[in-house]
Amino acid sequence: MRHCREKWMEMRKKLAGFLPEEFCGSKKILSDLYESRYWRKDADSLAEKTRGKTAETYLLIVTVTIFLVLCSLLGSLGQGSHHIRALERPAYGESPRNESLTAEIRYGEERIKKNISLRVKPVLLSEKAVSTMLDDLSGRLPQLILGENENLLHVKKDLDLITVDKKTGALLAWESEDPFLVTEEGRINTLLSEKEKKGKKVLLKAVMTLLRQEKTAEIPVTVFPDAGADPKIVLEERFGDVVSQLEEKNPRAKVIDLPVELSEETKILWYPKKENLHWKLLFLGMGLLLFVYLQRYQGAKKALKKEREMILEDLPEFANRLALLIAAGLVTEAAVCKIAWDYGRRESREKKPLYEGLHEIEARLEKSNASFAREFADFSQRTQVRELIRLQTIIAENLHTGNSLCEKLEAEAELLWIYKKKNVEEKGRIAETKLTFPLLIQLLVLILITLAPIFLGL
């Protein structure tokens, strides 16, 4: 297990060395941050460890992003590979459903793909069929729908398929035998095949309704081609007409049959609309990488901040113990060494930055003829803790004054205890504030649970 851990640490180090230095954090900046910890001698190794963790995070994000993008691509390929021919309507009483589809229109060499969204309405309950239509309107219809054409035997321009007869007030609904050539709105498709150049007959059916009576009239028309028509424009217009009719077509049927052709030569292939999640996942991965890059120094800064807070917590106790030892007759240097020696004797002790620094000062004084005042001042300046610097200044100014130093240390310890108490109270208020958000979520959930029966009853 230890061997595997060492191998993994070595791989992280190589990965950090492979990436540009700024990606994982500058070695110099990280080393400078960790060197402020007086009692640690491994600033460079800590910097390398931090860089390795950042590189490991990059690797994890890239691996997960690539995996999700590949899954999305494979899913989208599988999703669009099969044709669908019908859409099932929701059962009666259910809410309408939106369906996203992709249609491929084929006419000879022409290929047009369209993304559409259909609102599939629920199945309607059957009603009584409409009754007979008016005979006089049926006889006038061929003249009413001519539009700009001379007659219905030679149609080249759009027909005027009226929906309301001004004379009788009857409502008309049109059906075309060939919606590709003549739509139910009367638009004419002049894009005909070679065998249809001499005209093609299309039968139009008009369902006329007046005062709950209905009649069906059949009107034949002959459509001739227009040599100047653009195939793409014509295909898109006709396909738009087909799509607009799909939502309302045969509302009593449980499924919606999707048309497979606009004419004999024009085929339509339908696919479920592809959800391009891979691009979203790719951008998400890039965003996570950018976030890790911007936070590459935060780990070291948070560790140093935590150590400063631990020093603040231990300062009142240290000042009291130092004052007691000086009052008992020990000189300042010997009192500090005594505190550090007692800390070093503890087995399985918890790492405390303040006492680790004092233990390091004791070790330096034993190994060399270093100055206690200089070493203690260096330690306090490195920690950047304002209260420790003030305590060091008091000790340096009164190093040989005996009782005067003891009294000042007692006063300083009392101030430190007051500060620690205020700090604890402030942390408690911050914790209460952080607890407000989950309580707010719980309140919203309770409100939703309470109001749910009312909305469901509607």
Secondary structure as UniProt FT lines:
FT   HELIX           2..18
FT   HELIX           21..24
FT   HELIX           27..35
FT   TURN            38..39
FT   HELIX           43..79
FT   STRAND          86..88
FT   TURN            92..93
FT   STRAND          97..107
FT   TURN            108..109
FT   STRAND          110..120
FT   HELIX           135..144
FT   TURN            147..148
FT   TURN            152..153
FT   TURN            166..168
FT   STRAND          171..176
FT   TURN            179..181
FT   TURN            184..185
FT   HELIX           194..196
FT   TURN            197..198
FT   STRAND          200..210
FT   TURN            211..212
FT   STRAND          213..223
FT   TURN            227..228
FT   HELIX           231..246
FT   TURN            247..248
FT   TURN            251..252
FT   STRAND          255..257
FT   STRAND          261..263
FT   TURN            264..265
FT   STRAND          266..272
FT   HELIX           277..294
FT   TURN            295..297
FT   HELIX           298..327
FT   TURN            328..329
FT   HELIX           332..345
FT   TURN            347..348
FT   HELIX           353..367
FT   HELIX           372..383
FT   HELIX           386..397
FT   TURN            398..400
FT   HELIX           403..457
//
